[in-house]
């Protein structure tokens, strides 16, 4: 299984399929929110409130809408957690980058 996942990094079609299957593109707001997080934090960590702020400001959303986006992304398990610190899951992030 790990070899198959590692292969996602080199197979553009499979990377796109994985990114789509992860649900990030299920809604335009989710996709835009994910892109804002990637743009703002790249490989760095952030907390929930910083994520909400980045999505709200970058997407010109109301705070409640930004909370919804972050909650949905969290439910889709796009974040790695270390206590209260979040970061974008690295393999998914690479696949999303390859998808665009």
Backbone as XML, in Angstrom:
<?xml version="1.0"?>
<chain id="A" units="angstrom">
  <residue number="1" name="UNK">
    <atom name="N" x="0.823" y="-1.187" z="0.000"/>
    <atom name="CA" x="0.000" y="0.000" z="0.000"/>
    <atom name="C" x="0.872" y="1.258" z="0.000"/>
  </residue>
  <residue number="2" name="UNK">
    <atom name="N" x="1.924" y="1.257" z="0.791"/>
    <atom name="CA" x="2.798" y="2.428" z="0.847"/>
    <atom name="C" x="3.452" y="2.704" z="-0.500"/>
  </residue>
  <residue number="3" name="UNK">
    <atom name="N" x="3.832" y="1.639" z="-1.217"/>
    <atom name="CA" x="4.409" y="1.828" z="-2.551"/>
    <atom name="C" x="3.398" y="2.470" z="-3.500"/>
  </residue>
  <residue number="4" name="UNK">
    <atom name="N" x="2.144" y="2.049" z="-3.396"/>
    <atom name="CA" x="1.102" y="2.632" z="-4.246"/>
    <atom name="C" x="0.919" y="4.111" z="-3.934"/>
  </residue>
  <residue number="5" name="UNK">
    <atom name="N" x="0.915" y="4.444" z="-2.642"/>
    <atom name="CA" x="0.778" y="5.845" z="-2.259"/>
    <atom name="C" x="1.983" y="6.657" z="-2.708"/>
  </residue>
  <residue number="6" name="UNK">
    <atom name="N" x="3.163" y="6.094" z="-2.569"/>
    <atom name="CA" x="4.367" y="6.791" z="-3.009"/>
    <atom name="C" x="4.319" y="7.043" z="-4.514"/>
  </residue>
  <residue number="7" name="UNK">
    <atom name="N" x="3.714" y="6.142" z="-5.257"/>
    <atom name="CA" x="3.588" y="6.295" z="-6.691"/>
    <atom name="C" x="2.704" y="7.459" z="-7.106"/>
  </residue>
  <residue number="8" name="UNK">
    <atom name="N" x="1.864" y="7.929" z="-6.192"/>
    <atom name="CA" x="1.015" y="9.072" z="-6.502"/>
    <atom name="C" x="1.845" y="10.310" z="-6.842"/>
  </residue>
  <residue number="9" name="UNK">
    <atom name="N" x="3.021" y="10.378" z="-6.261"/>
    <atom name="CA" x="3.877" y="11.544" z="-6.476"/>
    <atom name="C" x="4.430" y="11.616" z="-7.887"/>
  </residue>
  <residue number="10" name="UNK">
    <atom name="N" x="4.423" y="10.510" z="-8.588"/>
    <atom name="CA" x="5.007" y="10.487" z="-9.927"/>
    <atom name="C" x="3.982" y="10.230" z="-11.027"/>
  </residue>
  <residue number="11" name="UNK">
    <atom name="N" x="2.774" y="9.919" z="-10.681"/>
    <atom name="CA" x="1.726" y="9.619" z="-11.660"/>
    <atom name="C" x="0.664" y="10.718" z="-11.593"/>
  </residue>
  <residue number="12" name="UNK">
    <atom name="N" x="0.714" y="11.636" z="-12.531"/>
    <atom name="CA" x="-0.165" y="12.801" z="-12.525"/>
    <atom name="C" x="-1.641" y="12.413" z="-12.507"/>
  </residue>
  <residue number="13" name="UNK">
    <atom name="N" x="-2.012" y="11.429" z="-13.285"/>
    <atom name="CA" x="-3.412" y="10.999" z="-13.338"/>
    <atom name="C" x="-3.871" y="10.465" z="-11.987"/>
  </residue>
  <residue number="14" name="UNK">
    <atom name="N" x="-3.070" y="9.599" z="-11.386"/>
    <atom name="CA" x="-3.442" y="9.042" z="-10.078"/>
    <atom name="C" x="-3.436" y="10.117" z="-9.001"/>
  </residue>
  <residue number="15" name="UNK">
    <atom name="N" x="-2.518" y="11.064" z="-9.084"/>
    <atom name="CA" x="-2.485" y="12.158" z="-8.111"/>
    <atom name="C" x="-3.763" y="12.982" z="-8.202"/>
  </residue>
  <residue number="16" name="UNK">
    <atom name="N" x="-4.190" y="13.260" z="-9.412"/>
    <atom name="CA" x="-5.438" y="14.009" z="-9.609"/>
    <atom name="C" x="-6.633" y="13.230" z="-9.066"/>
  </residue>
  <residue number="17" name="UNK">
    <atom name="N" x="-6.676" y="11.939" z="-9.355"/>
    <atom name="CA" x="-7.772" y="11.101" z="-8.867"/>
    <atom name="C" x="-7.802" y="11.080" z="-7.343"/>
  </residue>
  <residue number="18" name="UNK">
    <atom name="N" x="-6.637" y="10.975" z="-6.724"/>
    <atom name="CA" x="-6.550" y="10.954" z="-5.263"/>
    <atom name="C" x="-7.044" y="12.278" z="-4.686"/>
  </residue>
  <residue number="19" name="UNK">
    <atom name="N" x="-6.599" y="13.392" z="-5.258"/>
    <atom name="CA" x="-7.025" y="14.704" z="-4.774"/>
    <atom name="C" x="-8.536" y="14.859" z="-4.911"/>
  </residue>
  <residue number="20" name="UNK">
    <atom name="N" x="-9.086" y="14.414" z="-6.026"/>
    <atom name="CA" x="-10.535" y="14.487" z="-6.219"/>
    <atom name="C" x="-11.272" y="13.592" z="-5.228"/>
  </residue>
  <residue number="21" name="UNK">
    <atom name="N" x="-10.779" y="12.381" z="-5.033"/>
    <atom name="CA" x="-11.426" y="11.433" z="-4.121"/>
    <atom name="C" x="-11.358" y="11.898" z="-2.669"/>
  </residue>
  <residue number="22" name="UNK">
    <atom name="N" x="-10.363" y="12.701" z="-2.333"/>
    <atom name="CA" x="-10.236" y="13.195" z="-0.954"/>
    <atom name="C" x="-11.357" y="14.164" z="-0.595"/>
  </residue>
  <residue number="23" name="UNK">
    <atom name="N" x="-12.034" y="14.714" z="-1.588"/>
    <atom name="CA" x="-13.180" y="15.574" z="-1.331"/>
    <atom name="C" x="-12.882" y="17.056" z="-1.298"/>
  </residue>
  <residue number="24" name="UNK">
    <atom name="N" x="-11.640" y="17.433" z="-1.474"/>
    <atom name="CA" x="-11.273" y="18.847" z="-1.432"/>
    <atom name="C" x="-12.004" y="19.633" z="-2.516"/>
  </residue>
  <residue number="25" name="UNK">
    <atom name="N" x="-12.302" y="18.982" z="-3.629"/>
    <atom name="CA" x="-12.958" y="19.657" z="-4.745"/>
    <atom name="C" x="-14.456" y="19.386" z="-4.797"/>
  </residue>
  <residue number="26" name="UNK">
    <atom name="N" x="-15.026" y="18.877" z="-3.713"/>
    <atom name="CA" x="-16.453" y="18.581" z="-3.679"/>
    <atom name="C" x="-17.298" y="19.854" z="-3.706"/>
  </residue>
  <residue number="27" name="UNK">
    <atom name="N" x="-16.729" y="20.953" z="-3.293"/>
    <atom name="CA" x="-17.435" y="22.225" z="-3.235"/>
    <atom name="C" x="-16.442" y="23.330" z="-3.577"/>
  </residue>
  <residue number="28" name="UNK">
    <atom name="N" x="-16.846" y="24.316" z="-4.368"/>
    <atom name="CA" x="-15.918" y="25.391" z="-4.732"/>
    <atom name="C" x="-15.346" y="26.140" z="-3.528"/>
  </residue>
  <residue number="29" name="UNK">
    <atom name="N" x="-16.140" y="26.304" z="-2.473"/>
    <atom name="CA" x="-15.628" y="26.983" z="-1.280"/>
    <atom name="C" x="-14.544" y="26.163" z="-0.589"/>
  </residue>
  <residue number="30" name="UNK">
    <atom name="N" x="-14.718" y="24.846" z="-0.570"/>
    <atom name="CA" x="-13.692" y="23.990" z="0.029"/>
    <atom name="C" x="-12.393" y="24.076" z="-0.760"/>
  </residue>
  <residue number="31" name="UNK">
    <atom name="N" x="-12.508" y="23.999" z="-2.075"/>
    <atom name="CA" x="-11.312" y="24.074" z="-2.922"/>
    <atom name="C" x="-10.612" y="25.412" z="-2.747"/>
  </residue>
  <residue number="32" name="UNK">
    <atom name="N" x="-11.384" y="26.495" z="-2.735"/>
    <atom name="CA" x="-10.791" y="27.821" z="-2.554"/>
    <atom name="C" x="-10.157" y="27.953" z="-1.173"/>
  </residue>
  <residue number="33" name="UNK">
    <atom name="N" x="-10.830" y="27.423" z="-0.165"/>
    <atom name="CA" x="-10.277" y="27.459" z="1.190"/>
    <atom name="C" x="-8.987" y="26.682" z="1.308"/>
  </residue>
  <residue number="34" name="UNK">
    <atom name="N" x="-8.950" y="25.509" z="0.694"/>
    <atom name="CA" x="-7.731" y="24.700" z="0.719"/>
    <atom name="C" x="-6.594" y="25.450" z="0.034"/>
  </residue>
  <residue number="35" name="UNK">
    <atom name="N" x="-6.875" y="26.058" z="-1.104"/>
    <atom name="CA" x="-5.836" y="26.818" z="-1.815"/>
    <atom name="C" x="-5.330" y="27.985" z="-0.976"/>
  </residue>
  <residue number="36" name="UNK">
    <atom name="N" x="-6.238" y="28.650" z="-0.258"/>
    <atom name="CA" x="-5.816" y="29.759" z="0.616"/>
    <atom name="C" x="-4.893" y="29.259" z="1.720"/>
  </residue>
  <residue number="37" name="UNK">
    <atom name="N" x="-5.235" y="28.127" z="2.315"/>
    <atom name="CA" x="-4.382" y="27.563" z="3.368"/>
    <atom name="C" x="-3.013" y="27.197" z="2.812"/>
  </residue>
  <residue number="38" name="UNK">
    <atom name="N" x="-3.011" y="26.612" z="1.634"/>
    <atom name="CA" x="-1.746" y="26.236" z="1.011"/>
    <atom name="C" x="-0.906" y="27.477" z="0.703"/>
  </residue>
  <residue number="39" name="UNK">
    <atom name="N" x="-1.555" y="28.508" z="0.201"/>
    <atom name="CA" x="-0.854" y="29.747" z="-0.129"/>
    <atom name="C" x="-0.308" y="30.425" z="1.130"/>
  </residue>
  <residue number="40" name="UNK">
    <atom name="N" x="-1.117" y="30.460" z="2.164"/>
    <atom name="CA" x="-0.738" y="31.182" z="3.383"/>
    <atom name="C" x="0.290" y="30.431" z="4.225"/>
  </residue>
  <residue number="41" name="UNK">
    <atom name="N" x="0.125" y="29.118" z="4.340"/>
    <atom name="CA" x="0.940" y="28.368" z="5.294"/>
    <atom name="C" x="1.907" y="27.383" z="4.658"/>
  </residue>
  <residue number="42" name="UNK">
    <atom name="N" x="1.710" y="27.065" z="3.386"/>
    <atom name="CA" x="2.585" y="26.129" z="2.669"/>
    <atom name="C" x="2.880" y="24.906" z="3.545"/>
  </residue>
  <residue number="43" name="UNK">
    <atom name="N" x="4.136" y="24.692" z="3.887"/>
    <atom name="CA" x="4.512" y="23.537" z="4.710"/>
    <atom name="C" x="4.477" y="23.835" z="6.202"/>
  </residue>
  <residue number="44" name="UNK">
    <atom name="N" x="4.094" y="25.036" z="6.577"/>
    <atom name="CA" x="4.125" y="25.422" z="7.986"/>
    <atom name="C" x="2.885" y="25.010" z="8.740"/>
  </residue>
  <residue number="45" name="UNK">
    <atom name="N" x="2.947" y="25.198" z="10.030"/>
    <atom name="CA" x="1.806" y="24.844" z="10.877"/>
    <atom name="C" x="1.002" y="26.103" z="11.205"/>
  </residue>
  <residue number="46" name="UNK">
    <atom name="N" x="-0.217" y="25.871" z="11.650"/>
    <atom name="CA" x="-1.147" y="26.949" z="11.973"/>
    <atom name="C" x="-2.165" y="26.395" z="12.954"/>
  </residue>
  <residue number="47" name="UNK">
    <atom name="N" x="-2.897" y="27.286" z="13.600"/>
    <atom name="CA" x="-3.970" y="26.819" z="14.472"/>
    <atom name="C" x="-5.317" y="27.089" z="13.792"/>
  </residue>
  <residue number="48" name="UNK">
    <atom name="N" x="-6.367" y="26.641" z="14.438"/>
    <atom name="CA" x="-7.713" y="26.725" z="13.869"/>
    <atom name="C" x="-8.082" y="28.167" z="13.524"/>
  </residue>
  <residue number="49" name="UNK">
    <atom name="N" x="-7.848" y="29.082" z="14.453"/>
    <atom name="CA" x="-8.234" y="30.470" z="14.231"/>
    <atom name="C" x="-7.437" y="31.118" z="13.106"/>
  </residue>
  <residue number="50" name="UNK">
    <atom name="N" x="-6.151" y="30.798" z="13.006"/>
    <atom name="CA" x="-5.360" y="31.317" z="11.886"/>
    <atom name="C" x="-5.878" y="30.781" z="10.560"/>
  </residue>
  <residue number="51" name="UNK">
    <atom name="N" x="-6.306" y="29.530" z="10.563"/>
    <atom name="CA" x="-6.874" y="28.938" z="9.350"/>
    <atom name="C" x="-8.158" y="29.666" z="8.956"/>
  </residue>
  <residue number="52" name="UNK">
    <atom name="N" x="-9.017" y="29.904" z="9.925"/>
    <atom name="CA" x="-10.279" y="30.611" z="9.659"/>
    <atom name="C" x="-9.996" y="32.006" z="9.116"/>
  </residue>
  <residue number="53" name="UNK">
    <atom name="N" x="-9.055" y="32.694" z="9.734"/>
    <atom name="CA" x="-8.707" y="34.050" z="9.294"/>
    <atom name="C" x="-8.170" y="34.047" z="7.869"/>
  </residue>
  <residue number="54" name="UNK">
    <atom name="N" x="-7.273" y="33.112" z="7.558"/>
    <atom name="CA" x="-6.706" y="33.035" z="6.212"/>
    <atom name="C" x="-7.785" y="32.779" z="5.170"/>
  </residue>
  <residue number="55" name="UNK">
    <atom name="N" x="-8.690" y="31.862" z="5.468"/>
    <atom name="CA" x="-9.752" y="31.529" z="4.514"/>
    <atom name="C" x="-10.734" y="32.688" z="4.382"/>
  </residue>
  <residue number="56" name="UNK">
    <atom name="N" x="-11.074" y="33.330" z="5.503"/>
    <atom name="CA" x="-12.013" y="34.452" z="5.457"/>
    <atom name="C" x="-11.443" y="35.617" z="4.652"/>
  </residue>
  <residue number="57" name="UNK">
    <atom name="N" x="-10.210" y="35.977" z="4.941"/>
    <atom name="CA" x="-9.602" y="37.117" z="4.240"/>
    <atom name="C" x="-9.303" y="36.799" z="2.787"/>
  </residue>
  <residue number="58" name="UNK">
    <atom name="N" x="-8.730" y="35.630" z="2.541"/>
    <atom name="CA" x="-8.362" y="35.261" z="1.175"/>
    <atom name="C" x="-9.555" y="35.045" z="0.270"/>
  </residue>
  <residue number="59" name="UNK">
    <atom name="N" x="-10.615" y="34.498" z="0.829"/>
    <atom name="CA" x="-11.803" y="34.221" z="0.030"/>
    <atom name="C" x="-12.883" y="35.259" z="0.175"/>
  </residue>
  <residue number="60" name="UNK">
    <atom name="N" x="-12.584" y="36.319" z="0.947"/>
    <atom name="CA" x="-13.560" y="37.371" z="1.215"/>
    <atom name="C" x="-14.880" y="36.772" z="1.706"/>
  </residue>
  <residue number="61" name="UNK">
    <atom name="N" x="-14.753" y="35.902" z="2.714"/>
    <atom name="CA" x="-15.909" y="35.219" z="3.285"/>
    <atom name="C" x="-16.237" y="35.789" z="4.658"/>
  </residue>
  <residue number="62" name="UNK">
    <atom name="N" x="-17.474" y="35.605" z="5.056"/>
    <atom name="CA" x="-17.860" y="35.899" z="6.437"/>
    <atom name="C" x="-17.183" y="34.875" z="7.336"/>
  </residue>
  <residue number="63" name="UNK">
    <atom name="N" x="-16.983" y="35.227" z="8.585"/>
    <atom name="CA" x="-16.295" y="34.332" z="9.515"/>
    <atom name="C" x="-17.027" y="33.002" z="9.668"/>
  </residue>
  <residue number="64" name="UNK">
    <atom name="N" x="-18.352" y="33.022" z="9.719"/>
    <atom name="CA" x="-19.111" y="31.769" z="9.847"/>
    <atom name="C" x="-18.873" y="30.855" z="8.647"/>
  </residue>
  <residue number="65" name="UNK">
    <atom name="N" x="-18.804" y="31.426" z="7.456"/>
    <atom name="CA" x="-18.543" y="30.624" z="6.256"/>
    <atom name="C" x="-17.130" y="30.043" z="6.287"/>
  </residue>
  <residue number="66" name="UNK">
    <atom name="N" x="-16.178" y="30.836" z="6.754"/>
    <atom name="CA" x="-14.799" y="30.351" z="6.859"/>
    <atom name="C" x="-14.707" y="29.225" z="7.885"/>
  </residue>
  <residue number="67" name="UNK">
    <atom name="N" x="-15.430" y="29.342" z="8.999"/>
    <atom name="CA" x="-15.463" y="28.253" z="9.992"/>
    <atom name="C" x="-16.025" y="26.987" z="9.353"/>
  </residue>
  <residue number="68" name="UNK">
    <atom name="N" x="-17.090" y="27.129" z="8.544"/>
    <atom name="CA" x="-17.683" y="25.981" z="7.866"/>
    <atom name="C" x="-16.657" y="25.311" z="6.954"/>
  </residue>
  <residue number="69" name="UNK">
    <atom name="N" x="-15.905" y="26.114" z="6.198"/>
    <atom name="CA" x="-14.893" y="25.569" z="5.292"/>
    <atom name="C" x="-13.850" y="24.784" z="6.075"/>
  </residue>
  <residue number="70" name="UNK">
    <atom name="N" x="-13.339" y="25.357" z="7.154"/>
    <atom name="CA" x="-12.303" y="24.681" z="7.947"/>
    <atom name="C" x="-12.868" y="23.423" z="8.600"/>
  </residue>
  <residue number="71" name="UNK">
    <atom name="N" x="-14.095" y="23.489" z="9.093"/>
    <atom name="CA" x="-14.716" y="22.305" z="9.706"/>
    <atom name="C" x="-14.887" y="21.187" z="8.678"/>
  </residue>
  <residue number="72" name="UNK">
    <atom name="N" x="-15.300" y="21.539" z="7.458"/>
    <atom name="CA" x="-15.449" y="20.525" z="6.415"/>
    <atom name="C" x="-14.105" y="19.938" z="6.018"/>
  </residue>
  <residue number="73" name="UNK">
    <atom name="N" x="-13.098" y="20.781" z="5.855"/>
    <atom name="CA" x="-11.760" y="20.275" z="5.525"/>
    <atom name="C" x="-11.242" y="19.379" z="6.640"/>
  </residue>
  <residue number="74" name="UNK">
    <atom name="N" x="-11.529" y="19.749" z="7.872"/>
    <atom name="CA" x="-11.123" y="18.920" z="9.003"/>
    <atom name="C" x="-11.832" y="17.568" z="8.956"/>
  </residue>
  <residue number="75" name="UNK">
    <atom name="N" x="-13.112" y="17.575" z="8.632"/>
    <atom name="CA" x="-13.867" y="16.320" z="8.529"/>
    <atom name="C" x="-13.329" y="15.439" z="7.402"/>
  </residue>
  <residue number="76" name="UNK">
    <atom name="N" x="-12.793" y="16.078" z="6.357"/>
    <atom name="CA" x="-12.195" y="15.329" z="5.246"/>
    <atom name="C" x="-10.774" y="14.860" z="5.576"/>
  </residue>
  <residue number="77" name="UNK">
    <atom name="N" x="-10.305" y="15.201" z="6.749"/>
    <atom name="CA" x="-8.999" y="14.773" z="7.273"/>
    <atom name="C" x="-7.840" y="15.261" z="6.407"/>
  </residue>
  <residue number="78" name="UNK">
    <atom name="N" x="-7.915" y="16.529" z="6.002"/>
    <atom name="CA" x="-6.828" y="17.092" z="5.203"/>
    <atom name="C" x="-5.711" y="17.669" z="6.075"/>
  </residue>
  <residue number="79" name="UNK">
    <atom name="N" x="-5.911" y="17.645" z="7.390"/>
    <atom name="CA" x="-4.916" y="18.204" z="8.304"/>
    <atom name="C" x="-4.193" y="17.110" z="9.077"/>
  </residue>
  <residue number="80" name="UNK">
    <atom name="N" x="-2.904" y="17.315" z="9.301"/>
    <atom name="CA" x="-2.155" y="16.562" z="10.305"/>
    <atom name="C" x="-2.209" y="17.405" z="11.565"/>
  </residue>
  <residue number="81" name="UNK">
    <atom name="N" x="-2.365" y="16.755" z="12.704"/>
    <atom name="CA" x="-2.473" y="17.473" z="13.974"/>
    <atom name="C" x="-1.304" y="17.164" z="14.889"/>
  </residue>
  <residue number="82" name="UNK">
    <atom name="N" x="-0.884" y="18.201" z="15.586"/>
    <atom name="CA" x="0.090" y="18.076" z="16.661"/>
    <atom name="C" x="-0.413" y="18.979" z="17.775"/>
  </residue>
  <residue number="83" name="UNK">
    <atom name="N" x="-1.224" y="18.400" z="18.661"/>
    <atom name="CA" x="-1.893" y="19.218" z="19.675"/>
    <atom name="C" x="-2.901" y="20.124" z="18.995"/>
  </residue>
  <residue number="84" name="UNK">
    <atom name="N" x="-2.753" y="21.430" z="19.208"/>
    <atom name="CA" x="-3.658" y="22.384" z="18.565"/>
    <atom name="C" x="-3.117" y="22.875" z="17.227"/>
  </residue>
  <residue number="85" name="UNK">
    <atom name="N" x="-1.892" y="22.494" z="16.916"/>
    <atom name="CA" x="-1.282" y="22.900" z="15.652"/>
    <atom name="C" x="-1.751" y="21.984" z="14.520"/>
  </residue>
  <residue number="86" name="UNK">
    <atom name="N" x="-2.062" y="22.590" z="13.398"/>
    <atom name="CA" x="-2.482" y="21.873" z="12.204"/>
    <atom name="C" x="-1.474" y="22.143" z="11.098"/>
  </residue>
  <residue number="87" name="UNK">
    <atom name="N" x="-1.425" y="21.260" z="10.153"/>
    <atom name="CA" x="-0.705" y="21.510" z="8.899"/>
    <atom name="C" x="-1.380" y="20.660" z="7.834"/>
  </residue>
  <residue number="88" name="UNK">
    <atom name="N" x="-1.213" y="21.072" z="6.606"/>
    <atom name="CA" x="-1.821" y="20.314" z="5.516"/>
    <atom name="C" x="-1.113" y="18.981" z="5.376"/>
  </residue>
  <residue number="89" name="UNK">
    <atom name="N" x="-1.909" y="17.918" z="5.246"/>
    <atom name="CA" x="-1.345" y="16.570" z="5.109"/>
    <atom name="C" x="-0.453" y="16.562" z="3.869"/>
  </residue>
  <residue number="90" name="UNK">
    <atom name="N" x="0.828" y="16.164" z="4.022"/>
    <atom name="CA" x="1.810" y="16.331" z="2.948"/>
    <atom name="C" x="1.504" y="15.600" z="1.640"/>
  </residue>
  <residue number="91" name="UNK">
    <atom name="N" x="1.088" y="14.348" z="1.693"/>
    <atom name="CA" x="0.833" y="13.612" z="0.456"/>
    <atom name="C" x="-0.341" y="14.221" z="-0.299"/>
  </residue>
  <residue number="92" name="UNK">
    <atom name="N" x="-1.404" y="14.538" z="0.412"/>
    <atom name="CA" x="-2.560" y="15.167" z="-0.237"/>
    <atom name="C" x="-2.156" y="16.517" z="-0.818"/>
  </residue>
  <residue number="93" name="UNK">
    <atom name="N" x="-1.381" y="17.267" z="-0.089"/>
    <atom name="CA" x="-0.919" y="18.576" z="-0.572"/>
    <atom name="C" x="-0.148" y="18.434" z="-1.882"/>
  </residue>
  <residue number="94" name="UNK">
    <atom name="N" x="0.724" y="17.448" z="-1.955"/>
    <atom name="CA" x="1.474" y="17.212" z="-3.196"/>
    <atom name="C" x="0.532" y="16.850" z="-4.339"/>
  </residue>
  <residue number="95" name="UNK">
    <atom name="N" x="-0.438" y="15.995" z="-4.047"/>
    <atom name="CA" x="-1.389" y="15.578" z="-5.091"/>
    <atom name="C" x="-2.255" y="16.753" z="-5.551"/>
  </residue>
  <residue number="96" name="UNK">
    <atom name="N" x="-2.659" y="17.600" z="-4.617"/>
    <atom name="CA" x="-3.444" y="18.786" z="-4.985"/>
    <atom name="C" x="-2.589" y="19.708" z="-5.853"/>
  </residue>
  <residue number="97" name="UNK">
    <atom name="N" x="-1.328" y="19.855" z="-5.504"/>
    <atom name="CA" x="-0.423" y="20.696" z="-6.291"/>
    <atom name="C" x="-0.274" y="20.139" z="-7.699"/>
  </residue>
  <residue number="98" name="UNK">
    <atom name="N" x="-0.164" y="18.823" z="-7.810"/>
    <atom name="CA" x="-0.040" y="18.199" z="-9.128"/>
    <atom name="C" x="-1.337" y="18.312" z="-9.937"/>
  </residue>
  <residue number="99" name="UNK">
    <atom name="N" x="-2.450" y="18.366" z="-9.234"/>
    <atom name="CA" x="-3.763" y="18.406" z="-9.890"/>
    <atom name="C" x="-3.966" y="19.719" z="-10.639"/>
  </residue>
  <residue number="100" name="UNK">
    <atom name="N" x="-3.409" y="20.794" z="-10.118"/>
    <atom name="CA" x="-3.690" y="22.112" z="-10.710"/>
    <atom name="C" x="-2.808" y="22.409" z="-11.880"/>
  </residue>
</chain>
